[in-house]
Amino acid sequence: MFEYAQFNGEPSGREPVAMPARPASLVTILNRIEQAVEEETASIRTDMNYDLKASNARKSRYLYELSRAVKGIGAPQLIAEQRDAIVRLRDKLASNESAIRAHLNAVNEVATLIESAIRRSETDGTYSAGEFGRR
């Protein structure tokens, strides 16, 4: 966003000057992040073909936008709407973390089962010292 500043001594001295992000833009960014996190959470739980790489790229862009929007803004300057959006986002992120952890645990379990099956298929049917000790 640009505003024009009047400089002394220049009759046509209207130069664009970058202004800090407006509160509405911060809420807009927070809402976009919230929507992306909600979509990712739901998709992790239901869609085996969900593109996590694309989702991570989108969240990275939003994080960059957010970091630029909050640059120089202190907690006392946040308005109630912004605080509410931050609290909602924090709750959505907690739910997202839970879904990601469940997904990673499931992937780990499947990998362990596959590893065990491969190991069993590679044995020649005789007991090894390790196998004998476990039984």
C-alpha positions as CSV (number, residue, x, y, z in Angstrom):
1,M,0.0,0.0,0.0
2,F,1.3,3.4,-0.9
3,E,0.4,6.9,0.3
4,Y,1.7,10.1,-1.1
5,A,3.8,12.4,1.1
6,Q,4.3,16.1,0.4
7,F,7.9,17.2,0.4
8,N,8.7,20.8,1.2
9,G,10.1,22.9,-1.7
10,E,8.7,20.7,-4.5
11,P,5.5,21.8,-6.1
12,S,4.9,18.3,-7.6
13,G,6.8,16.5,-4.9
14,R,4.3,13.7,-4.4
15,E,6.5,10.6,-3.9
16,P,5.1,7.2,-2.9
17,V,6.0,6.2,0.6
18,A,5.3,2.7,1.9
19,M,2.9,2.7,4.9
20,P,2.7,0.0,7.5
21,A,0.1,-2.8,7.1
22,R,-3.4,-1.8,8.1
23,P,-5.2,-3.9,10.7
24,A,-7.7,-5.3,8.2
25,S,-4.9,-6.7,6.1
26,L,-3.5,-8.5,9.1
27,V,-6.9,-10.1,9.8
28,T,-7.2,-11.0,6.1
29,I,-3.8,-12.8,6.3
30,L,-4.7,-14.5,9.5
31,N,-8.0,-15.7,8.0
32,R,-6.2,-17.0,4.9
33,I,-3.8,-19.0,7.1
34,E,-6.7,-20.3,9.1
35,Q,-8.5,-21.5,6.0
36,A,-5.3,-23.2,4.7
37,V,-4.7,-24.9,8.0
38,E,-8.3,-26.1,8.2
39,E,-8.2,-27.4,4.6
40,E,-4.9,-29.2,5.3
41,T,-6.2,-30.7,8.6
42,A,-9.4,-32.1,6.9
43,S,-7.5,-33.4,3.9
44,I,-4.8,-35.2,6.0
45,R,-7.7,-37.0,7.8
46,T,-9.6,-37.9,4.6
47,D,-7.6,-37.7,1.4
48,M,-4.7,-40.1,1.0
49,N,-3.6,-38.2,-2.2
50,Y,-3.5,-34.7,-0.6
51,D,-0.5,-32.7,-1.8
52,L,1.4,-31.8,1.4
53,K,4.2,-30.2,-0.5
54,A,1.9,-27.7,-2.2
55,S,0.2,-27.1,1.2
56,N,3.5,-26.4,2.8
57,A,4.5,-24.0,0.1
58,R,1.2,-22.1,0.5
59,K,1.7,-21.9,4.3
60,S,5.2,-20.7,3.8
61,R,4.0,-17.8,1.6
62,Y,1.3,-16.9,4.2
63,L,3.9,-17.0,7.0
64,Y,6.1,-14.6,5.0
65,E,3.1,-12.3,4.5
66,L,2.2,-12.5,8.2
67,S,5.8,-11.7,9.3
68,R,5.8,-8.6,7.0
69,A,2.4,-7.5,8.3
70,V,3.3,-7.8,12.0
71,K,6.7,-6.2,11.7
72,G,6.8,-3.4,14.2
73,I,3.4,-4.2,15.7
74,G,3.4,-4.8,19.4
75,A,0.8,-6.7,21.4
76,P,-0.8,-3.4,22.8
77,Q,-1.4,-2.3,19.2
78,L,-3.4,-5.4,18.2
79,I,-7.1,-4.7,18.1
80,A,-9.7,-7.2,19.4
81,E,-10.5,-8.5,16.0
82,Q,-6.8,-9.3,15.4
83,R,-6.5,-11.0,18.8
84,D,-9.6,-13.1,18.1
85,A,-8.2,-14.2,14.8
86,I,-4.8,-15.1,16.4
87,V,-6.6,-17.2,19.1
88,R,-8.7,-19.0,16.4
89,L,-5.6,-19.7,14.4
90,R,-3.7,-21.0,17.4
91,D,-6.6,-23.5,18.0
92,K,-6.7,-24.5,14.4
93,L,-2.9,-25.1,14.5
94,A,-3.2,-27.3,17.6
95,S,-5.8,-29.4,15.7
96,N,-3.6,-29.5,12.6
97,E,-0.6,-30.6,14.7
98,S,-2.7,-33.5,16.1
99,A,-3.7,-34.6,12.6
100,I,-0.1,-34.4,11.4
101,R,1.1,-36.5,14.4
102,A,-1.6,-39.1,13.8
103,H,-0.6,-39.3,10.1
104,L,3.1,-39.6,10.9
105,N,2.4,-42.3,13.5
106,A,0.3,-44.3,10.9
107,V,3.1,-43.9,8.3
108,N,5.6,-45.1,10.9
109,E,3.5,-48.2,11.8
110,V,3.1,-49.1,8.1
111,A,6.8,-48.7,7.5
112,T,7.6,-50.9,10.5
113,L,5.2,-53.6,9.2
114,I,6.8,-53.5,5.8
115,E,10.3,-53.7,7.3
116,S,9.3,-56.7,9.4
117,A,7.7,-58.5,6.4
118,I,10.8,-57.9,4.3
119,R,13.0,-59.2,7.1
120,R,10.9,-62.3,7.4
121,S,10.9,-63.0,3.7
122,E,14.7,-62.8,3.5
123,T,15.3,-65.5,6.2
124,D,16.0,-69.0,5.1
125,G,13.7,-70.6,7.7
126,T,16.4,-71.4,10.2
127,Y,16.6,-69.7,13.6
128,S,19.2,-67.1,14.1
129,A,20.6,-66.4,17.5
130,G,18.5,-63.2,17.7
131,E,15.3,-65.0,16.7
132,F,16.0,-67.9,19.2
133,G,16.4,-65.4,22.0
134,R,13.1,-63.7,21.3
135,R,10.9,-66.8,21.3
